[in-house]
């Protein structure tokens, strides 16, 4: 990797964006909690689910192969491959914090979804735990990761491609949601909670990675102990000089 210098990278979120990310994280957590309470231990669709799910299921009833293709981008292998591509791209441009975000987003989402929320809420569809939708959570986590990494501190200065890619990934998330509803793996409200889980998790991770202590650790990892000692020596000299 000659010529490539990996550093902590600029903060993932600009100061105004951190405020919005905190608000978005809170909204996502509240939405997941409220829906989780409403649908805990249920095995049926509510009125909203029936209204949204019925036309999708009817449309895809004779096209289950198409529904499977819709859901496929959020399955394990594509999700891991997309995460790996983002990680490598971040490392190539020297953004260690971006690489960590991309590497952590999907595993954290899967852990929260399968290890905590699904057993806790225990909503079922044909006997299978469904709340929130793991497929939807995964693809929306990837979409949120791409958005954090591509949108510059001043969004009004973003080029067309930088705006188009996040929009396309969120559109893909909607396609995945349609696919899992058409396959009768999830209710509509499962996918809403899945989207909130994916987005909220990435907001939380980005805020965490922007903490000063974490950025110092990333600087140490990227620069090694010698770089840290060098920075300390320089700080000592400055302090001694008054």
Phi and psi in degrees as GROMACS dihedral restraints (atoms count N, CA, C in turn):
[ dihedral_restraints ]
;  ai    aj    ak    al  type     phi  dphi    fc
    3     4     5     6     1   -60.9    20    10
    4     5     6     7     1   135.7    20    10
    6     7     8     9     1    86.2    20    10
    7     8     9    10     1    -8.1    20    10
    9    10    11    12     1  -102.3    20    10
   10    11    12    13     1   118.7    20    10
   12    13    14    15     1  -110.0    20    10
   13    14    15    16     1   111.8    20    10
   15    16    17    18     1   -89.8    20    10
   16    17    18    19     1   124.0    20    10
   18    19    20    21     1  -129.4    20    10
   19    20    21    22     1  -179.9    20    10
   21    22    23    24     1   -59.1    20    10
   22    23    24    25     1   -28.0    20    10
   24    25    26    27     1    84.6    20    10
   25    26    27    28     1   160.1    20    10
   27    28    29    30     1   -64.3    20    10
   28    29    30    31     1   156.0    20    10
   30    31    32    33     1   -50.5    20    10
   31    32    33    34     1   142.5    20    10
   33    34    35    36     1   -66.6    20    10
   34    35    36    37     1   -32.1    20    10
   36    37    38    39     1  -125.2    20    10
   37    38    39    40     1   130.6    20    10
   39    40    41    42     1   -69.8    20    10
   40    41    42    43     1   163.2    20    10
   42    43    44    45     1   -53.3    20    10
   43    44    45    46     1   -48.9    20    10
   45    46    47    48     1   -63.4    20    10
   46    47    48    49     1   -34.2    20    10
   48    49    50    51     1   -68.5    20    10
   49    50    51    52     1   -28.9    20    10
   51    52    53    54     1   -64.4    20    10
   52    53    54    55     1   -39.3    20    10
   54    55    56    57     1   -63.4    20    10
   55    56    57    58     1   -44.5    20    10
   57    58    59    60     1   -66.0    20    10
   58    59    60    61     1   -38.0    20    10
   60    61    62    63     1   -64.9    20    10
   61    62    63    64     1   -39.0    20    10
   63    64    65    66     1   -62.8    20    10
   64    65    66    67     1   -44.2    20    10
   66    67    68    69     1   -63.9    20    10
   67    68    69    70     1   -42.2    20    10
   69    70    71    72     1   -66.1    20    10
   70    71    72    73     1   -40.8    20    10
   72    73    74    75     1   -60.4    20    10
   73    74    75    76     1   -44.2    20    10
   75    76    77    78     1   -63.3    20    10
   76    77    78    79     1   -43.2    20    10
   78    79    80    81     1   -62.3    20    10
   79    80    81    82     1   -43.1    20    10
   81    82    83    84     1   -63.4    20    10
   82    83    84    85     1   -43.0    20    10
   84    85    86    87     1   -64.2    20    10
   85    86    87    88     1   -41.9    20    10
   87    88    89    90     1   -65.2    20    10
   88    89    90    91     1   -43.2    20    10
   90    91    92    93     1   -60.9    20    10
   91    92    93    94     1   -46.1    20    10
   93    94    95    96     1   -62.4    20    10
   94    95    96    97     1   -42.8    20    10
   96    97    98    99     1   -66.3    20    10
   97    98    99   100     1   -44.8    20    10
   99   100   101   102     1   -64.5    20    10
  100   101   102   103     1   -48.3    20    10
  102   103   104   105     1   -64.6    20    10
  103   104   105   106     1   -36.5    20    10
  105   106   107   108     1   -62.2    20    10
  106   107   108   109     1   -40.5    20    10
  108   109   110   111     1   -67.1    20    10
  109   110   111   112     1   -42.0    20    10
  111   112   113   114     1   -64.5    20    10
  112   113   114   115     1   -36.3    20    10
  114   115   116   117     1  -109.3    20    10
  115   116   117   118     1    11.4    20    10
  117   118   119   120     1   -59.3    20    10
  118   119   120   121     1   130.5    20    10
  120   121   122   123     1    61.6    20    10
  121   122   123   124     1    25.1    20    10
  123   124   125   126     1   -99.0    20    10
  124   125   126   127     1   155.4    20    10
  126   127   128   129     1  -132.4    20    10
  127   128   129   130     1    34.1    20    10
  129   130   131   132     1  -150.3    20    10
  130   131   132   133     1   162.6    20    10
  132   133   134   135     1   -84.3    20    10
  133   134   135   136     1   148.4    20    10
  135   136   137   138     1   -90.0    20    10
  136   137   138   139     1  -173.3    20    10
  138   139   140   141     1   -62.8    20    10
  139   140   141   142     1   -41.7    20    10
  141   142   143   144     1   -64.6    20    10
  142   143   144   145     1   -44.0    20    10
  144   145   146   147     1   -58.4    20    10
  145   146   147   148     1   -46.5    20    10
  147   148   149   150     1   -62.5    20    10
  148   149   150   151     1   -39.1    20    10
  150   151   152   153     1   -66.1    20    10
  151   152   153   154     1   -38.0    20    10
  153   154   155   156     1   -85.5    20    10
  154   155   156   157     1   -41.8    20    10
  156   157   158   159     1   -70.7    20    10
  157   158   159   160     1   -39.6    20    10
  159   160   161   162     1   -56.0    20    10
  160   161   162   163     1   -51.7    20    10
  162   163   164   165     1   -65.4    20    10
  163   164   165   166     1   -33.0    20    10
  165   166   167   168     1   -68.1    20    10
  166   167   168   169     1   -45.1    20    10
  168   169   170   171     1   -63.3    20    10
  169   170   171   172     1   -41.3    20    10
  171   172   173   174     1   -63.7    20    10
  172   173   174   175     1   -44.1    20    10
  174   175   176   177     1   -63.2    20    10
  175   176   177   178     1   -40.8    20    10
  177   178   179   180     1   -96.2    20    10
  178   179   180   181     1     4.2    20    10
  180   181   182   183     1   -57.9    20    10
  181   182   183   184     1   -40.3    20    10
  183   184   185   186     1   -96.1    20    10
  184   185   186   187     1    10.3    20    10
  186   187   188   189     1  -135.2    20    10
  187   188   189   190     1    53.5    20    10
  189   190   191   192     1   -64.4    20    10
  190   191   192   193     1   -28.3    20    10
  192   193   194   195     1   -64.7    20    10
  193   194   195   196     1   -39.5    20    10
  195   196   197   198     1   -65.8    20    10
  196   197   198   199     1   -41.6    20    10
  198   199   200   201     1   -61.1    20    10
  199   200   201   202     1   -39.7    20    10
  201   202   203   204     1   -64.4    20    10
  202   203   204   205     1   -38.1    20    10
  204   205   206   207     1   -65.5    20    10
  205   206   207   208     1   -37.9    20    10
  207   208   209   210     1   -60.5    20    10
  208   209   210   211     1   -41.4    20    10
  210   211   212   213     1   -82.0    20    10
  211   212   213   214     1   -18.7    20    10
  213   214   215   216     1   -57.5    20    10
  214   215   216   217     1   -38.8    20    10
  216   217   218   219     1   -58.7    20    10
  217   218   219   220     1   -21.2    20    10
  219   220   221   222     1   -97.8    20    10
  220   221   222   223     1     4.3    20    10
  222   223   224   225     1   -74.4    20    10
  223   224   225   226     1   172.0    20    10
  225   226   227   228     1   -59.2    20    10
  226   227   228   229     1   -52.4    20    10
  228   229   230   231     1   -64.8    20    10
  229   230   231   232     1   -50.2    20    10
  231   232   233   234     1   -59.8    20    10
  232   233   234   235     1   -39.7    20    10
  234   235   236   237     1   -64.3    20    10
  235   236   237   238     1   -42.6    20    10
  237   238   239   240     1   -65.6    20    10
  238   239   240   241     1   -41.2    20    10
  240   241   242   243     1   -64.2    20    10
  241   242   243   244     1   -44.2    20    10
  243   244   245   246     1   -64.4    20    10
  244   245   246   247     1   -41.4    20    10
  246   247   248   249     1   -60.8    20    10
  247   248   249   250     1   -43.9    20    10
  249   250   251   252     1   -63.2    20    10
  250   251   252   253     1   -39.8    20    10
  252   253   254   255     1   -61.8    20    10
  253   254   255   256     1   -43.2    20    10
  255   256   257   258     1   -65.3    20    10
  256   257   258   259     1   -41.8    20    10
  258   259   260   261     1   -59.3    20    10
  259   260   261   262     1   -48.7    20    10
  261   262   263   264     1   -62.5    20    10
  262   263   264   265     1   -42.9    20    10
  264   265   266   267     1   -60.8    20    10
  265   266   267   268     1   -41.5    20    10
  267   268   269   270     1   -65.1    20    10
  268   269   270   271     1   -41.3    20    10
  270   271   272   273     1   -66.3    20    10
  271   272   273   274     1   -36.3    20    10
  273   274   275   276     1   -65.8    20    10
  274   275   276   277     1   -29.6    20    10
  276   277   278   279     1   -99.7    20    10
  277   278   279   280     1     8.0    20    10
  279   280   281   282     1    80.8    20    10
  280   281   282   283     1    22.2    20    10
  282   283   284   285     1  -105.2    20    10
  283   284   285   286     1    89.0    20    10
  285   286   287   288     1   -65.1    20    10
  286   287   288   289     1   -38.3    20    10
  288   289   290   291     1   -64.1    20    10
  289   290   291   292     1   -36.8    20    10
  291   292   293   294     1   -65.3    20    10
  292   293   294   295     1   -39.6    20    10
  294   295   296   297     1   -64.5    20    10
  295   296   297   298     1   -41.0    20    10
  297   298   299   300     1   -65.4    20    10
  298   299   300   301     1   -42.2    20    10
  300   301   302   303     1   -59.4    20    10
  301   302   303   304     1   -47.2    20    10
  303   304   305   306     1   -66.0    20    10
  304   305   306   307     1   -36.7    20    10
  306   307   308   309     1   -72.5    20    10
  307   308   309   310     1   -31.1    20    10
  309   310   311   312     1   -91.1    20    10
  310   311   312   313     1   -26.7    20    10
  312   313   314   315     1   -55.5    20    10
  313   314   315   316     1   -56.2    20    10
  315   316   317   318     1   -67.4    20    10
  316   317   318   319     1   -46.4    20    10
  318   319   320   321     1   -59.2    20    10
  319   320   321   322     1   -39.7    20    10
  321   322   323   324     1   -65.7    20    10
  322   323   324   325     1   -43.3    20    10
  324   325   326   327     1   -60.2    20    10
  325   326   327   328     1   -45.8    20    10
  327   328   329   330     1   -63.1    20    10
  328   329   330   331     1   -41.6    20    10
  330   331   332   333     1   -62.9    20    10
  331   332   333   334     1   -45.0    20    10
  333   334   335   336     1   -65.3    20    10
  334   335   336   337     1   -40.4    20    10
  336   337   338   339     1   -70.2    20    10
  337   338   339   340     1   -57.3    20    10
  339   340   341   342     1   -80.8    20    10
  340   341   342   343     1   -32.3    20    10
  342   343   344   345     1   -87.6    20    10
  343   344   345   346     1   -23.8    20    10
  345   346   347   348     1  -121.4    20    10
  346   347   348   349     1   -61.7    20    10
  348   349   350   351     1   -71.8    20    10
  349   350   351   352     1   -45.8    20    10
  351   352   353   354     1   -60.7    20    10
  352   353   354   355     1   -49.5    20    10
  354   355   356   357     1   -65.1    20    10
  355   356   357   358     1   -34.1    20    10
  357   358   359   360     1   -69.3    20    10
  358   359   360   361     1   -48.6    20    10
  360   361   362   363     1   -76.6    20    10
  361   362   363   364     1   -40.0    20    10
  363   364   365   366     1    55.4    20    10
  364   365   366   367     1    46.6    20    10
  366   367   368   369     1   -89.1    20    10
  367   368   369   370     1   137.8    20    10
  369   370   371   372     1  -126.4    20    10
  370   371   372   373     1   155.4    20    10
  372   373   374   375     1  -136.7    20    10
  373   374   375   376     1   112.9    20    10
  375   376   377   378     1    55.0    20    10
  376   377   378   379     1    37.3    20    10
  378   379   380   381     1    83.6    20    10
  379   380   381   382     1    -0.1    20    10
  381   382   383   384     1  -107.4    20    10
  382   383   384   385     1   137.7    20    10
  384   385   386   387     1   -63.3    20    10
  385   386   387   388     1   134.3    20    10
  387   388   389   390     1  -129.7    20    10
  388   389   390   391     1   -13.4    20    10
  390   391   392   393     1  -108.2    20    10
  391   392   393   394     1   123.5    20    10
  393   394   395   396     1   -81.0    20    10
  394   395   396   397     1   176.1    20    10
  396   397   398   399     1   -75.3    20    10
  397   398   399   400     1   116.8    20    10
  399   400   401   402     1   -66.5    20    10
  400   401   402   403     1   -38.9    20    10
  402   403   404   405     1   -60.1    20    10
  403   404   405   406     1   -47.3    20    10
  405   406   407   408     1   -66.6    20    10
  406   407   408   409     1   -40.5    20    10
  408   409   410   411     1   -60.8    20    10
  409   410   411   412     1   -41.4    20    10
  411   412   413   414     1   -63.6    20    10
  412   413   414   415     1   -49.3    20    10
  414   415   416   417     1   -70.5    20    10
  415   416   417   418     1   -33.7    20    10
  417   418   419   420     1   -73.5    20    10
  418   419   420   421     1   -28.7    20    10
  420   421   422   423     1   -65.5    20    10
  421   422   423   424     1   -42.1    20    10
  423   424   425   426     1   -64.2    20    10
  424   425   426   427     1   -41.8    20    10
  426   427   428   429     1   -63.3    20    10
  427   428   429   430     1   -42.6    20    10
  429   430   431   432     1   -66.8    20    10
  430   431   432   433     1   -36.7    20    10
  432   433   434   435     1   -62.7    20    10
  433   434   435   436     1   -47.1    20    10
  435   436   437   438     1   -59.7    20    10
  436   437   438   439     1   -41.1    20    10
  438   439   440   441     1   -62.8    20    10
  439   440   441   442     1   -47.0    20    10
  441   442   443   444     1   -60.0    20    10
  442   443   444   445     1   -39.7    20    10
  444   445   446   447     1   -78.6    20    10
  445   446   447   448     1   -30.0    20    10
  447   448   449   450     1   -95.7    20    10
  448   449   450   451     1   -31.5    20    10
  450   451   452   453     1   -75.7    20    10
  451   452   453   454     1   121.8    20    10
  453   454   455   456     1   -73.8    20    10
  454   455   456   457     1   170.4    20    10
  456   457   458   459     1   -53.1    20    10
  457   458   459   460     1   -33.9    20    10
  459   460   461   462     1  -112.5    20    10
  460   461   462   463     1    96.9    20    10
  462   463   464   465     1   -56.0    20    10
  463   464   465   466     1   -26.8    20    10
  465   466   467   468     1   -67.5    20    10
  466   467   468   469     1   -15.9    20    10
  468   469   470   471     1   -95.3    20    10
  469   470   471   472     1    -0.2    20    10
  471   472   473   474     1   -70.6    20    10
  472   473   474   475     1   139.8    20    10
  474   475   476   477     1   -75.0    20    10
  475   476   477   478     1   170.2    20    10
  477   478   479   480     1   -60.8    20    10
  478   479   480   481     1   -41.7    20    10
  480   481   482   483     1   -65.2    20    10
  481   482   483   484     1   -39.8    20    10
  483   484   485   486     1   -64.4    20    10
  484   485   486   487     1   -27.1    20    10
  486   487   488   489     1   -87.4    20    10
  487   488   489   490     1   -35.3    20    10
  489   490   491   492     1   -68.4    20    10
  490   491   492   493     1   -40.9    20    10
  492   493   494   495     1   -62.3    20    10
  493   494   495   496     1   -49.6    20    10
  495   496   497   498     1   -59.9    20    10
  496   497   498   499     1   -40.6    20    10
  498   499   500   501     1   -60.4    20    10
  499   500   501   502     1   -42.2    20    10
  501   502   503   504     1   -64.6    20    10
  502   503   504   505     1   -38.6    20    10
  504   505   506   507     1   -70.0    20    10
  505   506   507   508     1   -35.9    20    10
  507   508   509   510     1   -69.3    20    10
  508   509   510   511     1   -35.7    20    10
  510   511   512   513     1   -62.8    20    10
  511   512   513   514     1   -38.7    20    10
  513   514   515   516     1   -61.5    20    10
  514   515   516   517     1   -37.3    20    10
  516   517   518   519     1   -60.4    20    10
  517   518   519   520     1   -40.3    20    10
  519   520   521   522     1   -65.3    20    10
  520   521   522   523     1   -38.1    20    10
  522   523   524   525     1   -63.5    20    10
  523   524   525   526     1   -43.1    20    10
  525   526   527   528     1   -60.9    20    10
  526   527   528   529     1   -42.4    20    10
  528   529   530   531     1   -60.1    20    10
  529   530   531   532     1   -43.2    20    10
  531   532   533   534     1   -61.2    20    10
  532   533   534   535     1   -41.2    20    10
  534   535   536   537     1   -61.6    20    10
  535   536   537   538     1   -46.9    20    10
  537   538   539   540     1   -71.9    20    10
  538   539   540   541     1   -27.8    20    10
  540   541   542   543     1   -70.3    20    10
  541   542   543   544     1   -44.1    20    10
  543   544   545   546     1   -63.6    20    10
  544   545   546   547     1   -31.4    20    10
  546   547   548   549     1   -80.3    20    10
  547   548   549   550     1    -5.7    20    10
  549   550   551   552     1    62.8    20    10
  550   551   552   553     1    39.6    20    10
  552   553   554   555     1   -92.3    20    10
  553   554   555   556     1   -27.5    20    10
  555   556   557   558     1  -145.3    20    10
  556   557   558   559     1   154.3    20    10
  558   559   560   561     1   -83.1    20    10
  559   560   561   562     1   162.5    20    10
  561   562   563   564     1   -56.9    20    10
  562   563   564   565     1   -43.7    20    10
  564   565   566   567     1   -67.6    20    10
  565   566   567   568     1   -24.3    20    10
  567   568   569   570     1   -61.8    20    10
  568   569   570   571     1   -41.1    20    10
  570   571   572   573     1   -72.2    20    10
  571   572   573   574     1   -32.9    20    10
  573   574   575   576     1   -63.2    20    10
  574   575   576   577     1   -46.5    20    10
  576   577   578   579     1   -65.3    20    10
  577   578   579   580     1   -35.6    20    10
  579   580   581   582     1   -63.3    20    10
  580   581   582   583     1   -43.4    20    10
  582   583   584   585     1   -61.8    20    10
  583   584   585   586     1   -43.2    20    10
  585   586   587   588     1   -63.1    20    10
  586   587   588   589     1   -39.4    20    10
  588   589   590   591     1   -64.1    20    10
  589   590   591   592     1   -45.4    20    10
  591   592   593   594     1   -63.1    20    10
  592   593   594   595     1   -46.8    20    10
  594   595   596   597     1   -68.2    20    10
  595   596   597   598     1   -46.3    20    10
  597   598   599   600     1   -62.8    20    10
  598   599   600   601     1   -38.6    20    10
  600   601   602   603     1   -63.3    20    10
  601   602   603   604     1   -44.0    20    10
  603   604   605   606     1   -66.4    20    10
  604   605   606   607     1   -38.8    20    10
  606   607   608   609     1   -59.5    20    10
  607   608   609   610     1   -45.8    20    10
  609   610   611   612     1   -63.2    20    10
  610   611   612   613     1   -42.6    20    10
  612   613   614   615     1   -65.3    20    10
  613   614   615   616     1   -41.4    20    10
  615   616   617   618     1   -63.5    20    10
  616   617   618   619     1   -42.4    20    10
  618   619   620   621     1   -62.9    20    10
  619   620   621   622     1   -41.3    20    10
  621   622   623   624     1   -63.6    20    10
  622   623   624   625     1   -44.7    20    10
  624   625   626   627     1   -69.5    20    10
  625   626   627   628     1   -18.9    20    10
  627   628   629   630     1   -89.2    20    10
  628   629   630   631     1    -3.1    20    10
  630   631   632   633     1   -64.3    20    10
  631   632   633   634     1   141.2    20    10
  633   634   635   636     1   -54.4    20    10
  634   635   636   637     1   -41.9    20    10
  636   637   638   639     1   -63.1    20    10
  637   638   639   640     1   -40.5    20    10
  639   640   641   642     1   -69.1    20    10
  640   641   642   643     1   -39.4    20    10
  642   643   644   645     1   -65.0    20    10
  643   644   645   646     1   -36.1    20    10
  645   646   647   648     1   -64.8    20    10
  646   647   648   649     1   -39.1    20    10
  648   649   650   651     1   -65.4    20    10
  649   650   651   652     1   -41.3    20    10
  651   652   653   654     1   -63.4    20    10
  652   653   654   655     1   -37.7    20    10
  654   655   656   657     1   -64.6    20    10
  655   656   657   658     1   -39.8    20    10
  657   658   659   660     1   -64.5    20    10
  658   659   660   661     1   -43.9    20    10
  660   661   662   663     1   -62.7    20    10
  661   662   663   664     1   -43.3    20    10
  663   664   665   666     1   -76.9    20    10
  664   665   666   667     1   -31.2    20    10
  666   667   668   669     1   -99.1    20    10
  667   668   669   670     1   -20.3    20    10
  669   670   671   672     1    84.6    20    10
  670   671   672   673     1   170.8    20    10
  672   673   674   675     1   -59.3    20    10
  673   674   675   676     1   -36.6    20    10
  675   676   677   678     1   -61.8    20    10
  676   677   678   679     1   -40.8    20    10
  678   679   680   681     1   -64.0    20    10
  679   680   681   682     1   -40.2    20    10
  681   682   683   684     1   -64.7    20    10
  682   683   684   685     1   -43.3    20    10
  684   685   686   687     1   -62.7    20    10
  685   686   687   688     1   -38.8    20    10
  687   688   689   690     1   -63.1    20    10
  688   689   690   691     1   -41.3    20    10
  690   691   692   693     1   -66.4    20    10
  691   692   693   694     1   -38.4    20    10
  693   694   695   696     1   -65.7    20    10
  694   695   696   697     1   -41.5    20    10
  696   697   698   699     1   -61.1    20    10
  697   698   699   700     1   -43.5    20    10
  699   700   701   702     1   -63.0    20    10
  700   701   702   703     1   -40.0    20    10
  702   703   704   705     1   -65.1    20    10
  703   704   705   706     1   -38.8    20    10
  705   706   707   708     1   -64.1    20    10
  706   707   708   709     1   -41.0    20    10
  708   709   710   711     1   -65.3    20    10
  709   710   711   712     1   -40.9    20    10
  711   712   713   714     1   -64.5    20    10
  712   713   714   715     1   -39.5    20    10
  714   715   716   717     1   -66.0    20    10
  715   716   717   718     1   -40.7    20    10
  717   718   719   720     1   -65.2    20    10
  718   719   720   721     1   -32.4    20    10
  720   721   722   723     1   -78.9    20    10
  721   722   723   724     1     0.7    20    10
